[in-house]
């Protein structure tokens, strides 16, 4: 498996933060790296696979990745994002100091690696990320310290502004964020998208337009992909029948579920389950391997 090295992105041992925009982010195979990463999705959509678990991502989402994680980007569609790479150190970026603002120590659920930002919060981050990118490119020691300070500010700002993808509270002015949150929270239930549009103050046509501009997909396609992501996880982790999984994931027709599954993934739910289970022992062996230490001996 591909491993991205510190030396490929950090120019010196004294550099601990790097900004890597991806406009757009292309499909990228399963890989790991020996640094940590924050991913901020500004627009578009795609499938993100984190430690063998698929998750459908779209605009406004924030991802937190650890050095030992394995992940990939698949089936991307106009996906634009910013990667902030960082290495913990013994100064400002002490692991125990910043970890509570990134991933709570007692929260092992993979869903908590994904958070949502409102449009306003996403827009407000732009000058901070721009300043961080500018300082991280400068070679002097003062700029390195400034980059770490800006990174700490970014981490706390994200912690203050983020909300869980199924959160119940959001500012009334953030209509599209309400729609995204509503779909993520209720996708296993029957949903009439015209009624959703009316509920949040859109006409059906206007919702499709606004939604497509922000996510590069339609509300219907977004809803189907949320349901498929839930079904994929159930196929990997339960012994429920394909029909039971289809119904529990929000599909009221198992034939349509099978059609949608094969159209997106190129395989049947039954074959997907077989392949996932046959690869599980290899994944377990990989996770049992001792973690690699970050290379602290980088030279300029």
N, C-alpha and C positions, 0 to 999 in steps of 0.2 A: 504494500500500500504506500502511496505517495506520502512523504513527510516534508512539510515546509520548515525550513531551518531559520533560526534567528538571524544568521549571517546573510540571508537573502533579503531581509527587510530593514534590519537595524544596522546602521553604518558603523557603530562603535560600541564598545562596552559601556560607555557612559550614557548611551541613549536608551530610554526606557519606554518611549511612546512614539508611535508612527501612525499617520493617517493615510489610508489607502482607499481612494474613491473607486467605485466600479460603476461606470455609466456607459453601457449597461453591464450588469453581471451576466456572464455567459454560463452555460452548463459547466460544472466543474466536478470532476470525479471524487470519489470518497478519499479523504485525506485526513491527516492529523498534523499538528505543529507543536513546537515546544515553547509557545508563548500563548498568552491569553488574548481574547478578542471581544469587542463589542461591535455588533452589527446594527446599523440603523437603516431601515428600509424607507426610502423617500417616495418611491412610486413603483407601479408594476406589480407583478406577482410571480410566484414560482413555488416549487416544492423544495423544502429544506429537510434533509434527512440527518438527524442527530442521533448518533449511537444506535443506528438501525431503526429509529422511529421517525416516520414521515410526518411532516407538519406543513400545511399550506400557509404561506406567508404573503402579506400584501402591504400596501403603504401604511406607514405609521408604526410598524412593529419594530421592536427592539429585541435582539438576541444576545445572550451572554454565553460565551464559549470558554471552556477551561482548556488548559494545555493538553490534557489527556483525552479530550473528546475526539471522536471520529465523525466527520460530517461531509455532506455533499450538497450541491445545488443541481436540481433536475427540473426539466420541463419549465424553463423560465420564459416569461413573456414581458418584455420591456421592463425588466427588473433593474431598478437603480438603487444603489445602496452605498453606504460609507462604512468601511471597516476601520475601527480604531484598535490597533494592536498595542499591547503593553506587556511589560515584564515587571512583576513585583520586585521591589528592592528593599533595602534596609532603612530607607529614608522616608520620603513622603508616601510612597506607594507600598507601605507594609501590608502584607496579605491580611492580617487580622484587622487592620484599620479600614480597608476599603471593601472587604468581602461582604459585610452586612448590607452595603448599599448595592451590591450586585446580585448575590444569590444567598438568601438566608441559610445558615448552616444546617438547620433542621428541615429544610424543604427539599426533598429528593424528587418530587414529581417533575417530570420533564416539561409539563405545561408551564411551570413557573420560570422556565428559561426564556419564555416568550412573553413580552409585555406590549402594551399598546400606548401610543401617544396621540393626543388630539392634533388636528391640523395646526392649531395655534402654537402648541408646544413644539411641534416639529419645525415650524417656521422660526420660532424663537431660538432654536439651537444653531441655526445657520451661522450667525456671526461668531459664536463660541467655537464651533468646529473649524471655521475658516482661520481664526486666530491660532488655534491649536495646530493646524496643519502648517501654518506659516512659521511658527516658532520651532516646530519639530524638524524643519528643513535647515535651520541655521546650525552651524557647527560649534558655536561658542558655548561655554559652560553656563552662562547666564540664560541663554535661550533654552538650554536643556532643563534648567530649574523652572523657567516660566512654563514650558510645555507640561511639566509634571503638575504645576499649580493649576493650569487650565484643565488638565485631565481630571484632577480631583474635583474641580468645579463642575465639569461635565457629568461625572458620576453622581454627584449629589443632586444636580439638576434633573437628571433622568430619574433618580429615585423619587424626587418630589412630584414630578409630572406624569410618571407612568401610571397605568392602571392595568389590572388583569384583563385579559381578553374577554372574560365573562363577568366583568365588574358591573355593579348595579348603579354606580354614580358617575355622571359625566355632565359637564356644563351644558345647559339647554341650547346654547348657540352652536354647538358642535354637532350639526345634524347628521352629516355623513358618518362621523364617529359613532353616533347613536345607532345608525343602521348596521355598521360593521359589528358593533358590540351585540346588538339584538340578534343578528344572524348567527354569530358564534355561540351565543348563549342558548339559542332555541332551535338549532339546525336539526335536531333529532325529532322535532315535532312537525306536524303539517304546517306549511307556511305559504300564504298567498302573497306574492311579491307586490301585487297592486295594492293590497291592504297595507303592506309595510310602507310603501311609498306614501300613501295617504296619511298614515300614522305619524310620519316624520316630516310632513309638510311638502312633499314632492308630488308632482304628477308622475305616473309610471314612466313616461317618455323622458322626463327630466332626470329622474333617478337613474335610468339607464345611462344617460349621457354623463352625468356627474360621476357615477360609479366607474364607468369605463375610463374616463380621463384619469382618475386617481389610481385605479387598480389594474388597468389594461385587460379587464375581463368584464363580463356581464354579471349582474346580480344572480341570475340563474346558474351560470357556470361556477361562480364563487360558492354558492350553496351546495352544488353537487360535489365540489372538491372538498368542502368541509366534511360532508357525509362520507366521502370515500376515505379521507384521512382517518376518521374514526373507525371505519370498517377495516382498513388495513391493520390498524393496531389490534382490533379484536381478532382478526384472522391469525395474527402472530401469537396472541397471548391467551386465547380461550379455545375451548372445544365446542363452542356453540356451532350450530349448523349455519350454512351460508344464508339460508332464508331467515333464520333468527337474527343474524348479524345485519342483514339488509334492513329488516324492519326496525331493529333497535337503532340503526344509524340514520333513520329518517326516510328511507325508501319504502314506498307503499307497494312496490312491484318488484319481486326478485328478478324478473327477466330484465327490467330496465336497469336494475342494479348491475347485473352481469354484463349488460351491453355497455354501460357507462364505465365499468371497471376495465373491460378489455379495450375500449376506445382510448382510455387515458394511459393505461399501463401496458397494453399489448399482451396481456395474459389473462387467464380466467382466475376468479377468486380461489378455486380449488388448487390450481397450479401454484398460485402465489403462496398459499399456505404451505404447500409441500416444499417449495424452494426455501421459504423462510425458516422452516423447521430443520431442514437439512443443513442450513448454514449456521444455525444456532450454536452447535458445539464449537465451530471455529471461532465465532465471536466470543464465546466464553473463555476459550484458551487465550485469545488476545487480551481480554480484560484482566486475566489473571497474571499477565506479565507485569513485572515491576515497572513503575513509572520512570521515564527517563528524566534526568535532571537537566535543567536549563543550563546552557553553556554560558558561564560567567567569565570566560577567558577571551572574549572577543577583542580583537585589536583593530585599530583603524586601517 
